[in-house]
Amino acid sequence: MLSQIKILPQLLAEKIAAGEVIERPASIVKELLENSIDAQATEIQIVLAEGGKTLIEVTDNGTGMNLDDLKLSPQRHATSKIGTLNDLENIRTLGFRGEALPSIAAVSQLKIISKNTEAQSSYELYCTPSTPYFETRAINQGHFLGSSHGTIVKSENLFFQIPARLKFLKSKSSEISHVREWIEKLAIAYPHIGFKLISDEKTILNFRPEETSSRIQTVLSEEDTIPLIHSSHELDDFKISLYWLQGHSLPQTRKLFQIVNKRVVKDRLLQQALLFNFKQVLMPGQFPAIVLYLDLPPAHLDVNVHPTKTEIRFLESSKIFRLIESSVSKMISEQGHPAYIKSSQFDQPQTYSSPAYFSAYFNRQNNFQNTSTNTETLYSRDQDFTQLDLSGEQNSSLKNLMTYAQYVGSLFNTYMVFELNGEEIILLDQHAVHERIRYEKLKNIIHKLAPAESQALLLPEAVHFPIETKKQIEQSIPALKQIGFETEIFGENTLLFRAIPTPWENVALKQRLQNLVAKLIEVGNQDLLLDHELFEKIASDACHSAVRAGDSLKKEQVCSLLHDLENCENPWNCPHGRPTVLRIPKTRIEQWFQRKI
């Protein structure tokens, strides 16, 4: 019988390998931009035709290549970045695999013009997917953005020999959008470099070299008036820098940037750490505009995970998660958080937007008719109110409330009502307040900032699990104990719960514990307490036992809730993003009754 396994022809193998690196025009732009950055370019220009389908041209003023380097550049695994295995542990360049140019040459017609500082003339190289060989020649032309040296790379007729790949490309506008997205990411990672994008002779982007904060403001928002909050933190050899566009949110994570050792990455751990606290201050489905710069020793990072080099692995993932999560939490609590709605959209009272002051608009239109024949609008939608100056430490506003506010009573057995200095009414949602308190207590336990408190069950609850997941369940027991669960394995496929965290309540407990075990199995063998979804599951169940709307509270209970809320890291919202506190000025009430106009 003839052998059925065969060695693939070189051209076919190269096209398959290229498919891992080159998916669309944006993939080529990304690889070429990284080469330009590694070549120390300070200006880079990208030119597209038909969204990059017929032409991608990247020009830089970097160091350029001599003739020998140019001849080697399109050959697979030819690189100047590394030479030994030890070099893989100390990678600081963006490229190192030697796969970008050969992958581009395998799926398009490739031309490179380059000149280094020592050469008298430029050299041109040309190769196509159909020929494994290439030609080089000296030329007297080559304009490198005003520099005497640099490189021009042209990729023409992408996938012209692979119709199956070509038909999967999207519309011109869609491909341009993907290219633009990569340019914006690298522009944020390298603000000192100028980036210009031209599509079909029209300038789409033009980022001049600038300071980090200015570049981020330019990329993230068209409005210079939106405040950009900066926060930096260090732990041992780990350094992080956060830039948050306060008051700006989107329904997707498109403006959430992760830069690790100046490399643009997309990592689930980093995203969870960044979003961990924002879920408490943003409405569901909304995400912040935020940039994370993380710098750590290269030996603590593995970037050789995937040919695209956007996936990474960390040596100390738990340490990194907690550093980022705590830094974001501190940034939010120090700056307060904005109302994520434009002022023109308000049709209800404004909630607290900062720990530094109470601020409100009550914009429900008054429809009461005057005794005269004319109907008056008693207020303007854009009218501005004087802010109550309670500036100071994180929770000075609540301390003021505790000190100077007088408890009036309860509204609908749902809202705690206070009068402050005879000038305004303060409303607190008792359920939202208690949810926030319980959530932060559990969060502090998980982060080992507070001891775990448990409540014993009269009878243990038994939850069954698939027998093949027994080892995984056993490994999760220490993490469960850390947050107040007392458990043990019984038999081959049963987990007994003998105690649950104090924030939990013995209501529909069986189903909630079954859901918890299912989530443990889904998370897998990793640091359970770093899993954002698992934490949300545990915290959400804790919130179910909070004081409900309709519950009658005694004055002592109200004082206890306020005292606990005052100690919360973020007292302004419940864990789901709803406000806990609302202010109504006396002047507004007087306008409703037409005592003042």
N, C-alpha and C positions, 0 to 999 in steps of 0.2 A: 504494500500500500504506500502510495506516495505521501510525502510529508505535507501536512496542511498548513503548518506555520511557516511564514516567509518573512524575510526582512523587507521592510517597506523601502521603496525608492527614496533617495535623499530629498528630492523636490516635494514628494508627497508628505514625508515626515516633517519637513520644514513648514509646510502649509498647516499641518495639524498643530504643530507647536506654536505657530503664529496665532492660531485661533485662541489660545489661552491669554495672549497679550493684547491682540488687536481685535476688538469687537466692533468698533465703529470709528468714525473720524476723531471723536474726542479721545480715544485711546492713543492714537498717533500723536495728537497734540500734547497730551499728558507726557508721553515718553520723550518727545523732542524738547519740551520745556524743561524737563528734569535734566536732560543732557546739557542744555544751555546754562542752567543754574550751576551744575557741577563744573562747567567751564568758566565760572566766575563772570558771567555776563551781567551787565548792569542795565541793558536795554534789550528787550525781546519784542519782535513783531511777528504776528501770526496773520497770514492771508489765506482766505478760503474762497473757493468757487463751488457753487451748488452745495453749500453746507459741508464742504470737504470731500464730496464724492468724486469730483474731478480734479481738485487741486487743494493741497495743504502745503503751505510754504512757511517755514519758521526761520527767521533771521535773527542772529544775535551778534553782539560785539565781544564775545568771550575770547578765550586764549587761542582758539583755532587749533588746527591739526597740521602737522607736516605731512609730506607725501607718504612716508612709511606708515604712519598712523592711519592716514586716510584709506590706504589699501587694506588695512586690517579691519577697519571699523564695521563693514557689513558682514564680517564672518562671525558665525555663532560662537559665543563664549569668548570673544575677544574684548577685553576690558582693561582700562588703566587704573581701576579703582581698587582691586584686590589682587593678591598673588599667592596667599597661603591660607590654610584653614584658620589660623589665628586671626587673620584680618576680618573674618566674618563676625568676630566678637567685638570688633571696634569700628563698625561701619558708621561713618558720618556723612558719606555721599548719598545721593538719592538713587543713583544707579550703581550696579555692581555685578549684575548677572551676565552682561554682554549679550542680551537677547533683543533689545529694542530695535536697532537698525536692521539686523537680519530678519526679524519678524515683519518689519515694514516692507523690506525688499521682497519678502515671500508673497505679499498680497497686493503689491502696487508697483508702479514704475518709480524707481528711486534715483534721485540725483542729489549729489552733495558737492557744494563748493566751499572750500575752506582755505584759510591762510593764517599761519601763526605769526608771532612777532618777529621771527628771525628770517622768514622766507621772503624772497624777492617778488614772487608772483603767487597767485592763487592756483589751486589745483581742483580739477573737477572729476568726480567719479560718477559713473552711470551703471546701473544694473536693473534687471527686470526679473519677474518671477520665473520666466521660462528659461533663463540662462543662469547657471550657477557661477558664471564668471562675470567679470566687470571690467570696465575700461576707465583709465585715468589719463588726464592730460593737463598740461599747464595752460592757464588762460590769463589774460591781462585784465579781466574784469572781476567784479565781485564787490558789491557795496554793502558794507557791514554797519549800517546805521550810523554813519559818520566816523567809524573807526577804521584804522588801517588793517585790522585783523578781526577774525570772527568766523562764523559758519552759516551757510544757507543750506537748508535741507528742503527738498521738494518731493512730495509724494503725490503722484498723479494716477488717476483712474483706479481708485480703490476697488478691490475685489473684481477687476475686469475679467479675470480668468476663473472666478468662482461665483457664477450666477446665483447659486443657492444662498450664499452669504449676502450678495448684493441686494436681493429682493427683501431681506429682512431689515434693511436700513429704513429709517422713518423719513418723514418729510424734511425738506431743507430747513425749515424753521425749527423743527424738533432737534435736528443734528446740531444746528448752531447753538441752540439752548444748552445742549450737553457740553459742547466745547466751551461756551461761556462759563458754565458752572466750574469746570476744571481750572480755567484761567483765574476765576475769582478765588478759588481755594488756594492756589499757589501764590496769588497776589497778596493774600493775607499772611501766608507763611513767610513771604519774602517782600516786605514793604519797601525795602531799599532798592528794589528792581522795578524798572518801568515795563509795563505790559501794554501792548497795543493790538487790538483785534480788528481786522478789516475783512468784511465779507462782501463779495461782489462789488468791490470798489467803494463800499460804504463803511465808515468807521463805526464800530459797534461799542468798543471799549477803548479807553485811553487812560491808563493809570500811570501817573508820573511818580518817580521815587519820592517817598514821603515818610514821615514818622509812623510808627505802628498804629497809634490811636487814630490818626488822620486816615490812614489806609482802611482801617476797619470801619470807620464811620462812612467812608466813601462806598465801600462794598455792601455794607449791611443796610444802609438807609439812604434815601434821597433827601431826607430832611436833616439839616444840621442841628435843628433845635432839640432833637431827641437826645437826652443825656446818655453818655457812654460811661459806664461804671467800670473802674479798673481795680483789681485786687490781686496781690501777689502773696505767695506763701512758700515756705521751704520746710523740708523735713529730711535731715541727713543730706544725702546727695540728690534728693529729688526737689525740683523747683517747678512750681506751676504759676502761671499768670492767666488771669481770667479777665475778659472784656465782655460786659453785658450791656446790650442796648436796652436800657430800662424803658418800659412803656411800649415795647414793640413785641408783638407775638404773631405767629403764623400757624396755619392748620397743618403744617408738615415740618420736618426737621431740616429743611433745605438750608437754613441759616444757622445750623449748629456745626461748628468747625472744630475738628480735632487735629492739632498739630503736635506731633511727638518727635523731639529732636529735629525739628524743622521739616519733618516728613508729614505730608497729608495722609491721614489714615481714617479708617471707619471701623471702630471697635465697639462691640456691644458693652463691654465692661465700662469703658469711658462714657458712653452715652447714658448708661444707667446711673452712673455716679453724677453726671451733670444734671440729669432730669429728676433725680431723687427728691429734691426739695422744691423744684418748680411745680411739681404736680399739686403741691399744697397751695400755691398762690395763683395758678393759672386755671382758667376754665377748662373742663375736659375737652380734649381734641386740639388744644392750643400748645404751642411750643415756643421757647424763647429764642431770641437771636443772640447767640453767645459764642465766644471764641475761647478755646482752651489751648494754651501753650504748655506743654509738659516737656521738661528737660531732665534726663536721667543718664547715668553712665551707660554707654552702648552695651556693655556686658550684661545689663539687666533687661535687655530687650532683644527679641528675635524677630528680625524683619524678613528673614528668608523663609516665609511661609507659603507665599503664592507668587507666581510670575509678575502679577501687577504691583506687588510690593505695597498694597494698601492694607493687608491683614498683618497683624502683629501678635506676639505673645509676650507677656510680662513674667519676669521671674518672681516678683512679689506683688501679685495682683491685689491681695487683700490690703496691703499697705497703700497702694496707689488709690484704690477705691475710697478708702476712708479719708485719705488726704484731700481728694477732690470733693467728696461729698461734704466734708466738714467745712472746706473752704467756701463752697457755694452757699452752704447754710449761713455761714458767718457774713458773707457778702449781702445776702438777702436781708438778714436781720439788721445789719448796720445801715443799709440804705433804705430799708422799707421796700415796698413793692408798689407799682403803679396800678391804676385801674386800667385794664387792658381793653378799653373801649374809647374811641375818639369822643371828644366833648360834644360834637354835633349829634352823637347817637344817644346821649343820655335821655332817658324818659323815666328815671327813677332816682331816688336819693343816692348821692355818691357815698361809697363806703370809704373807710380809712384807707389812705394810700401811702402812709408813712408813719413810723413810730414817732416822728417829730411833731405831728400835728393832727388835729381832727379837721377834715375838710368835707363839705357836702354841698350837693345841689338837689333841691327837691323839684323835679321838673314834671310833675303831673299837672296837666293843664286844668285851670279852674274854670268850670262851666257854670258856676252859679250866676244867675242873671241879676244885674243891679236893679234897684227900684225904678231907675230911669229907663228909657227905651233903648239905651245903648248898652252893649255887652262889652266889658273890659277884660283884657288879659292881665291878671294881677302880677305877672312877673315875666321876665324875658328869659328864653332858653339859654342865652349866652351870658346872663348876668353872673357876676363873680361875687363871691362872699368872702368876708374877712376870715382868715384862718386863725384858729385858736393856737397861740404860740405855746406849745408844750415841749419845746426842744430840749434835748438832753440825752440821757442814756437810753438804751434800747426800749425799756418799758416805762419810761417816765410818764407817758400819756396815761397808762393804766394806774400808775401810782397816784397821779393827779386825780383820776377818777375815784380811786379808793379814798383819797384824803378829803376831797372837796365836794364830791357828788352825794346827793341825798337819795336814798332808795325810796321810790314812790310806790311801786307795786308791780304787779304782773299784768301784761296785756295778752288776753286770749290764752293764758297759761302757757305762753310760748316765748314771749319777749320780756326780759327784765328791764324795767323802766327806771331811769335815774334823772334827776334834775341837777344841772351843774351851774352853780353860781347865779341862779335865777336868769340865765341867759340862753339856755338851750336844754333840749331833751336828749338823753343818750339811751339808745335801745341796744340790748344785747340778746342775740338768739341763743336761748339756753341750750338747745340741742347742739348747735354748731360749737358753742363754747366748750361743752363737755366732750364732744368728739375731739377737739383740738387737744384738750388736756390728756385724754386717754391715749391718743396717738403719740404724743411726745413722751409720755411715760414709757410706753412700749419701745419707742425709738431709742430712748436713753438706756433701756435695759439691753437692747440688741447691741448698742455701741459701747456697752460696758461702762456707761456713765452713771448707772444706778443699779442697785442689786435687784435681782428678779424676785418677785413676790408671787406665791402660788396659793391657790385655794384647793383643798383636797375634795375629791368627789366621794360621795357616800358609797357609791358602787363604781368600780372601774368601768370605763367604756372600752369595748373591744372593736378594733377596726381590722378587717382582713385585707391582705395585700397579695399580689401574685408571688408565688414562692420563689420565682427567679429573681425577685427584687429584694430578697431578704438581706443580703449583704449591704445593699444601698440604704435600706431602712435602718440597719444597725449603725451605719456610719453617721446617720443623721441625729441619733439620740443625744450626743453631747450638745449639739447646736440647739435642739429643742429644750434641753435642760437649762441652757443659758438664758432662755427667755421665759422660763417658768413652767414648762411642761415636765411632768414626771411620768416617764414611760418605761416599759420593759417589753421585750419580745416574749411571747407565749406560744410555744409550739413552733411550727414551721412557717406559718403565714398569718400570725396575729400580732398586732401591736396594742398593748394595754395602756390606756391613759388613766393614771391614778390621780393626777392633779393638773390643773390648767392655770394659765396666767391670771392674776387678779383682775386685769382689765376685761377679761372675758366674762361671759355670763352663761349660766347653765340653761340656755334656751335653744331648742333645736340643736343640741350639742352633737348628737350622733352624726347628723348630716354634715355639720361644719367640720368635724374631725375627719370624716371620710374625704371631704374635699381637700383638707389639709394634707392627708397622706397621699392623695392623688397628685397634689402639687409637688410634694417631696420627690415622688417618682419621676415626675416630668423634669424637674430641675436637674437631676442627675448627680453624679459624684463631683461636686464642686463645693466651694464655700457657700453653704446654704444662706447664710445671713447677708451675703453680698448680692443675692438674687433679688432684684427690685420687685418682680411680680410676686415672689413668695412673701416678701415683707408686706407688700400691699394687701395680700390675702389675709395675713395674720392681723394686721392693723385694722383692716376693714371689719373683720369679725369682732375685734375689740370695740369698734365704734358702734356696733349694733346694740350694745348694752348701755349706751350713753343715755342720759336724761332725754326724754322724748318731748316733742311738742304736745301740749295738753297735760303734762305732768304738773301738779301743783307743788311749788317749792316754798319752804319756809325761809324766813329772812336769814337764818343761820346758814342754810344751804346756799343761798345766793352769795353770802360773804365768802363762803368756802370756795365756791366756783371762781369768784373774782380773784381771790388770793392765788389759786392754782394757775389761773390764766395769766396773771401777772408774771409768773415764773416761766412761762412758755417762751421758747426761742422765737416762735412766730405766732403771736396772739391774734393776728388780724384776719385769719381765714381758718375755716375748718379744713381737714385733710383733702376734701374734694374741691377746694377752691372757693366755696361760698363765704361771704363775709360774716364775721362774728359781731361786728360793732357798726352802729349807724348813728349819725348825729343829725338832729333837726334844730336849727336855730330858732330862737324865740321870734325873731323878726319875720321869719317865713310863716310861722303860725299866725302872727298878727296880720300878715298880708292875706292869708286865707279868709280871715274874718273881716277883711277890709278895714281894719283899724289903722293900718298904714299902707300906703301905696308905694 
